[in-house]
Amino acid sequence: MAQEKKLKFNEAMKRLDEIVTLLNNEDLELEKAMELFVEGTTLSAQCEKQLKDFENQMQVIMNPQEKTDD
């Protein structure tokens, strides 16, 4: 299933966990496994971007003067 909308971080992580469980199923058809793998890599990239964005926001909050430094 392709991701049509951007999930919240916790929702994406939950779906990634589901995908891992499904991919560990030895009876999974190759086509379905590939579909799940693509969805998982997309979600993983989304989560990584969200974490970087959150980290940047926290740095701004914790160190507001860093933005004005040379």
NORNOR-V753658 format. One record per residue. N is the residue number from 1. PHI is phi in whole degrees, 0 to 359 (999 if undefined). Layout:
n={N & N}
phi={PHI & PHI}
This chain:
n={1 & 2 & 3 & 4 & 5 & 6 & 7 & 8 & 9 & 10 & 11 & 12 & 13 & 14 & 15 & 16 & 17 & 18 & 19 & 20 & 21 & 22 & 23 & 24 & 25 & 26 & 27 & 28 & 29 & 30 & 31 & 32 & 33 & 34 & 35 & 36 & 37 & 38 & 39 & 40 & 41 & 42 & 43 & 44 & 45 & 46 & 47 & 48 & 49 & 50 & 51 & 52 & 53 & 54 & 55 & 56 & 57 & 58 & 59 & 60 & 61 & 62 & 63 & 64 & 65 & 66 & 67 & 68 & 69 & 70}
phi={999 & 284 & 281 & 277 & 235 & 279 & 278 & 295 & 307 & 296 & 294 & 296 & 295 & 296 & 295 & 300 & 298 & 297 & 297 & 300 & 299 & 295 & 293 & 282 & 283 & 292 & 271 & 290 & 292 & 303 & 298 & 292 & 299 & 295 & 301 & 294 & 298 & 297 & 300 & 296 & 292 & 296 & 295 & 298 & 296 & 299 & 296 & 299 & 295 & 298 & 297 & 296 & 297 & 297 & 298 & 298 & 297 & 294 & 296 & 295 & 292 & 281 & 226 & 296 & 287 & 300 & 292 & 265 & 289 & 283}
